[in-house]
Amino acid sequence: MNSCTRMTGLLVILALLTACAQKGADQPRAEPDWVAGESAEHPAASWLIGRGQATDADRARDRARADLAKIFEVAIDEVTRDLQTFRSTRDGDGQDSRHGELDVARELRTRTDRVVRGVEIADQWQDPESGHWHALATLSRARAGQALRSEIRELDQTTEAWLNRARQEDDLLRQVAAATRAVATQQQRQGLQQSLQAVDATGRGVPARWSLGQLQSDRDELLGRIRVTAAASGENSERVQRLLRGALASAGVHVTENGDYRMQAHLDYDTIGPRDGWYWVSGKLELSLEDSTGSTRGSHNWDLRLSASEQPLLAQRLLTRIEALLEAEIAATLAGFVNGEQ
């Protein structure tokens, strides 16, 4: 075979190889296993996964991250429901109430977000027929477990510090405030423990050092020792005083005529109208707390603005609003007075 023939043969082979390679490159990628089933590369025993689908790649990735984060959202929702149930049992109304100065759900979400930051997009695929994008979000169970355990250790250390402070304080209000913070911290821990149990292969997580129910009972016992006299001034003072007494009693505070502390409510408002058939009230409700020496321990106020189609309804709506406000906020406000937060 002469050189010309050999060269021609090589050229033909190269042409065929090039054609085959080009044909392979044009072939769409086959559907990954994780789109409709388990991921061989990221098995459930070692990985938390989330899937997302959308018409564009960015949205698919966002949905995949959100899908994975649902694992942690379940714990946050459960803790929130537990708090609402506790408040409903205690106060008779769990709507929009806060017990203690910490917003437990918000703090828990902040800590959970730190864990979720470890989520990565491991793969994405575009369906050649629909054009839709699919994304796979992953988080190592080991990495998530380590992060959750770290958060739990920090919360346990914080709880211990607050309990020690509650034991060492001579001032009853400061004892209640420290005990309240210990409860709120362990409520956050409860949510993280639930997440860890879902992440941890053993399902055990980190057993709690303290009983949350016992911490709440101890805090309530301290709260019941507080003797407060409820007073009111300004508009509708007699009715406002009754509402304040009721809110304090619902929060577990011992309300008496000769208390160690005096909580004063002052209501001031103006009525405007009618304007376009509506009457308006604009005012302010202020709460302040004094101890037996006459020293002010704190004060807090709320702006009030309401409307009604008839003027007689306006005062009733205002008092209803004040009643709901006091029931929802009195415990947090009292704790805030103790810590100088109000």
PyMOL commands that set and color helices and strands:
alter all, ss='L'
color gray80, all
select helices_A, chain A and resi 3-26+33-35+57-91+104-116+141-168+172-199+212-225+237-250+311-338
alter helices_A, ss='H'
color red, helices_A
select strands_A, chain A and resi 47-54+120-126+133-140+227-234+254-255+261-275+278-290+296-308
alter strands_A, ss='S'
color yellow, strands_A
deselect
rebuild
show_as cartoon
